[in-house]
Amino acid sequence: MTQTRAARTRVLLPTIVAAAMLAVSLPTIGNSAEAAADYITIAAGDLTVSFVNNRPWGKEHAAGYNGLASMTHRQCNENVFVPAYAGFNLEHIFGGDRLEDLFEPRHHPMTLVQISTTSVELRQNRTPLSALESTTRFTVVPPHYVDVEFQCRIGNAKFYRHGYAGAFWASYIHGPEDKSVHFLGVGPKDATPRWISAFSETHGVASTHLAVGDPGDLFFAPDFNATLASHFSGFRFSEPFFYGRFRNMALVYMFDRSEGIRFSQSPTGGGEKNPAWDFQFLVRSFQTNRPYGYCARLVYKPFISRQDVLKEFRRWRGQVRP
């Protein structure tokens, strides 16, 4: 990510937001010449990445799963994501009450357009129940990165009557030997951060890891049905990144802030052998029809060491927040 790009995506901290979702200034993109597609593949550097809207594609990819349908590397030509599903898949939109449509982002149409040789945008107009409008720009950056810029607008405060809005992304990993996610953080008895390998034994149990400083006080109804989002572990992350291991590779998720970010996981989200490595983005004290968002980077490269993962994160954070 160049300095010019960093300046374009730098977040702005409005004083009206308590401690969660931050407003961002992202470019408005769209013109009549753009051609929509159900499936777009981009090869750059060591990566070949296929992006998809929420329509079915070919014989394998199922309806409803959006984002990254496939990602391979020159040193690992096996798709890291379950072929029928996806990674960086917008899964739930919630405000604390039981969801009438648990998977609303799957069901409401999405548009996928290619905006450059290395970038696509995934767009979803205002959803019927949650009234969330969103745009996600993915850019494949050599040698082994996918940069993400997410922007949304909240159109109806009634759905979010408990004072916050949440969105949840899932990545269904294709049979890794190690189902754990790894991050720097603290447990209940830790005074200083350490490397934590977190694994949830059962879907929806100890499934979400909060950031250090997250009060964990958002409302969830007793019958709230996006269970991964509402059941907390005893771990807290101290830096906004986590990684998992797939074959000889590391898949790293890095975020430009801790505020409003929560990590989640399921041991069987994509099937018995296929864990889900997930995350959430939350906002408190929002204003309707105002843009909110975040920047993220996926790293997919041969695993060298935990310190190498940490170096990747610190190098990137230095670029997006100079």
WOTA-V413242 format. One record per residue. N is the residue number from 1. RES is the residue in three letters. SS is DSSP state (H for helix, E for strand, L for the rest). Layout:
BEGIN
n->N res->RES ss->SS
n->N res->RES ss->SS
END
This chain:
BEGIN
n->1 res->MET ss->L
n->2 res->THR ss->L
n->3 res->GLN ss->H
n->4 res->THR ss->H
n->5 res->ARG ss->H
n->6 res->ALA ss->H
n->7 res->ALA ss->H
n->8 res->ARG ss->H
n->9 res->THR ss->H
n->10 res->ARG ss->L
n->11 res->VAL ss->E
n->12 res->LEU ss->E
n->13 res->LEU ss->L
n->14 res->PRO ss->L
n->15 res->THR ss->L
n->16 res->ILE ss->L
n->17 res->VAL ss->L
n->18 res->ALA ss->L
n->19 res->ALA ss->L
n->20 res->ALA ss->L
n->21 res->MET ss->L
n->22 res->LEU ss->L
n->23 res->ALA ss->E
n->24 res->VAL ss->E
n->25 res->SER ss->L
n->26 res->LEU ss->L
n->27 res->PRO ss->L
n->28 res->THR ss->L
n->29 res->ILE ss->L
n->30 res->GLY ss->L
n->31 res->ASN ss->L
n->32 res->SER ss->L
n->33 res->ALA ss->L
n->34 res->GLU ss->L
n->35 res->ALA ss->L
n->36 res->ALA ss->E
n->37 res->ALA ss->L
n->38 res->ASP ss->L
n->39 res->TYR ss->E
n->40 res->ILE ss->E
n->41 res->THR ss->E
n->42 res->ILE ss->E
n->43 res->ALA ss->E
n->44 res->ALA ss->E
n->45 res->GLY ss->L
n->46 res->ASP ss->L
n->47 res->LEU ss->E
n->48 res->THR ss->E
n->49 res->VAL ss->E
n->50 res->SER ss->E
n->51 res->PHE ss->E
n->52 res->VAL ss->E
n->53 res->ASN ss->L
n->54 res->ASN ss->L
n->55 res->ARG ss->L
n->56 res->PRO ss->L
n->57 res->TRP ss->E
n->58 res->GLY ss->L
n->59 res->LYS ss->L
n->60 res->GLU ss->L
n->61 res->HIS ss->E
n->62 res->ALA ss->L
n->63 res->ALA ss->L
n->64 res->GLY ss->L
n->65 res->TYR ss->L
n->66 res->ASN ss->L
n->67 res->GLY ss->E
n->68 res->LEU ss->E
n->69 res->ALA ss->E
n->70 res->SER ss->E
n->71 res->MET ss->E
n->72 res->THR ss->E
n->73 res->HIS ss->E
n->74 res->ARG ss->L
n->75 res->GLN ss->L
n->76 res->CYS ss->E
n->77 res->ASN ss->L
n->78 res->GLU ss->L
n->79 res->ASN ss->L
n->80 res->VAL ss->L
n->81 res->PHE ss->E
n->82 res->VAL ss->L
n->83 res->PRO ss->L
n->84 res->ALA ss->L
n->85 res->TYR ss->L
n->86 res->ALA ss->L
n->87 res->GLY ss->E
n->88 res->PHE ss->L
n->89 res->ASN ss->E
n->90 res->LEU ss->E
n->91 res->GLU ss->E
n->92 res->HIS ss->E
n->93 res->ILE ss->E
n->94 res->PHE ss->E
n->95 res->GLY ss->L
n->96 res->GLY ss->L
n->97 res->ASP ss->L
n->98 res->ARG ss->L
n->99 res->LEU ss->L
n->100 res->GLU ss->L
n->101 res->ASP ss->L
n->102 res->LEU ss->L
n->103 res->PHE ss->L
n->104 res->GLU ss->H
n->105 res->PRO ss->H
n->106 res->ARG ss->H
n->107 res->HIS ss->H
n->108 res->HIS ss->L
n->109 res->PRO ss->L
n->110 res->MET ss->L
n->111 res->THR ss->E
n->112 res->LEU ss->E
n->113 res->VAL ss->E
n->114 res->GLN ss->E
n->115 res->ILE ss->L
n->116 res->SER ss->L
n->117 res->THR ss->L
n->118 res->THR ss->L
n->119 res->SER ss->E
n->120 res->VAL ss->E
n->121 res->GLU ss->E
n->122 res->LEU ss->E
n->123 res->ARG ss->E
n->124 res->GLN ss->E
n->125 res->ASN ss->L
n->126 res->ARG ss->L
n->127 res->THR ss->L
n->128 res->PRO ss->L
n->129 res->LEU ss->L
n->130 res->SER ss->L
n->131 res->ALA ss->L
n->132 res->LEU ss->E
n->133 res->GLU ss->E
n->134 res->SER ss->E
n->135 res->THR ss->E
n->136 res->THR ss->E
n->137 res->ARG ss->E
n->138 res->PHE ss->E
n->139 res->THR ss->E
n->140 res->VAL ss->E
n->141 res->VAL ss->E
n->142 res->PRO ss->L
n->143 res->PRO ss->L
n->144 res->HIS ss->L
n->145 res->TYR ss->E
n->146 res->VAL ss->E
n->147 res->ASP ss->E
n->148 res->VAL ss->E
n->149 res->GLU ss->E
n->150 res->PHE ss->E
n->151 res->GLN ss->E
n->152 res->CYS ss->E
n->153 res->ARG ss->E
n->154 res->ILE ss->E
n->155 res->GLY ss->L
n->156 res->ASN ss->L
n->157 res->ALA ss->H
n->158 res->LYS ss->H
n->159 res->PHE ss->H
n->160 res->TYR ss->H
n->161 res->ARG ss->L
n->162 res->HIS ss->L
n->163 res->GLY ss->L
n->164 res->TYR ss->E
n->165 res->ALA ss->E
n->166 res->GLY ss->E
n->167 res->ALA ss->E
n->168 res->PHE ss->E
n->169 res->TRP ss->E
n->170 res->ALA ss->E
n->171 res->SER ss->L
n->172 res->TYR ss->E
n->173 res->ILE ss->E
n->174 res->HIS ss->L
n->175 res->GLY ss->L
n->176 res->PRO ss->L
n->177 res->GLU ss->L
n->178 res->ASP ss->L
n->179 res->LYS ss->L
n->180 res->SER ss->L
n->181 res->VAL ss->E
n->182 res->HIS ss->E
n->183 res->PHE ss->E
n->184 res->LEU ss->E
n->185 res->GLY ss->E
n->186 res->VAL ss->E
n->187 res->GLY ss->L
n->188 res->PRO ss->L
n->189 res->LYS ss->L
n->190 res->ASP ss->L
n->191 res->ALA ss->L
n->192 res->THR ss->L
n->193 res->PRO ss->L
n->194 res->ARG ss->E
n->195 res->TRP ss->E
n->196 res->ILE ss->E
n->197 res->SER ss->E
n->198 res->ALA ss->E
n->199 res->PHE ss->L
n->200 res->SER ss->L
n->201 res->GLU ss->L
n->202 res->THR ss->L
n->203 res->HIS ss->L
n->204 res->GLY ss->L
n->205 res->VAL ss->L
n->206 res->ALA ss->L
n->207 res->SER ss->L
n->208 res->THR ss->E
n->209 res->HIS ss->E
n->210 res->LEU ss->E
n->211 res->ALA ss->E
n->212 res->VAL ss->L
n->213 res->GLY ss->L
n->214 res->ASP ss->L
n->215 res->PRO ss->L
n->216 res->GLY ss->L
n->217 res->ASP ss->L
n->218 res->LEU ss->L
n->219 res->PHE ss->L
n->220 res->PHE ss->L
n->221 res->ALA ss->L
n->222 res->PRO ss->L
n->223 res->ASP ss->L
n->224 res->PHE ss->L
n->225 res->ASN ss->L
n->226 res->ALA ss->L
n->227 res->THR ss->H
n->228 res->LEU ss->H
n->229 res->ALA ss->H
n->230 res->SER ss->H
n->231 res->HIS ss->L
n->232 res->PHE ss->E
n->233 res->SER ss->E
n->234 res->GLY ss->E
n->235 res->PHE ss->E
n->236 res->ARG ss->E
n->237 res->PHE ss->E
n->238 res->SER ss->L
n->239 res->GLU ss->L
n->240 res->PRO ss->L
n->241 res->PHE ss->E
n->242 res->PHE ss->E
n->243 res->TYR ss->E
n->244 res->GLY ss->E
n->245 res->ARG ss->E
n->246 res->PHE ss->E
n->247 res->ARG ss->L
n->248 res->ASN ss->L
n->249 res->MET ss->E
n->250 res->ALA ss->E
n->251 res->LEU ss->E
n->252 res->VAL ss->E
n->253 res->TYR ss->E
n->254 res->MET ss->E
n->255 res->PHE ss->E
n->256 res->ASP ss->L
n->257 res->ARG ss->L
n->258 res->SER ss->L
n->259 res->GLU ss->L
n->260 res->GLY ss->L
n->261 res->ILE ss->E
n->262 res->ARG ss->E
n->263 res->PHE ss->E
n->264 res->SER ss->E
n->265 res->GLN ss->E
n->266 res->SER ss->E
n->267 res->PRO ss->L
n->268 res->THR ss->L
n->269 res->GLY ss->L
n->270 res->GLY ss->L
n->271 res->GLY ss->L
n->272 res->GLU ss->L
n->273 res->LYS ss->L
n->274 res->ASN ss->L
n->275 res->PRO ss->L
n->276 res->ALA ss->E
n->277 res->TRP ss->E
n->278 res->ASP ss->E
n->279 res->PHE ss->E
n->280 res->GLN ss->E
n->281 res->PHE ss->E
n->282 res->LEU ss->E
n->283 res->VAL ss->E
n->284 res->ARG ss->E
n->285 res->SER ss->L
n->286 res->PHE ss->L
n->287 res->GLN ss->L
n->288 res->THR ss->L
n->289 res->ASN ss->L
n->290 res->ARG ss->L
n->291 res->PRO ss->L
n->292 res->TYR ss->E
n->293 res->GLY ss->E
n->294 res->TYR ss->E
n->295 res->CYS ss->E
n->296 res->ALA ss->E
n->297 res->ARG ss->E
n->298 res->LEU ss->E
n->299 res->VAL ss->E
n->300 res->TYR ss->E
n->301 res->LYS ss->E
n->302 res->PRO ss->E
n->303 res->PHE ss->L
n->304 res->ILE ss->L
n->305 res->SER ss->L
n->306 res->ARG ss->H
n->307 res->GLN ss->H
n->308 res->ASP ss->H
n->309 res->VAL ss->H
n->310 res->LEU ss->H
n->311 res->LYS ss->H
n->312 res->GLU ss->H
n->313 res->PHE ss->H
n->314 res->ARG ss->H
n->315 res->ARG ss->H
n->316 res->TRP ss->H
n->317 res->ARG ss->H
n->318 res->GLY ss->H
n->319 res->GLN ss->H
n->320 res->VAL ss->H
n->321 res->ARG ss->L
n->322 res->PRO ss->L
END
